[in-house]
Amino acid sequence: MRQEDIDRINTLYHKSQSVGLTEEEKEEQARLRKAYVAAIRESLRGSLNNISIQESDGSITDLGKKYGGVKDV
């Protein structure tokens, strides 16, 4: 997500607290928030899929392959 979109989310929030939003602004705010949450989830999923754990027997378990549906490339 671009920084301009995040700034717009914040601007709309502050405006909603002070004077209120028009219907168009409410729709824009909802759309931007939905895109923001999707971007955060995608980033978190990517981070979690790159975690590997060394087991006590010395073997390495790739959690992305085991639980995240990541395929071998």
Secondary structure, DSSP 8 states (H G I E B T S, - for coil): --HHHHHHHHHHHHHHHHT---HHHHHHHHHHHHHHHHHHHHHHHHHHTT-EEE-TTS-EEEHHHHTS-----
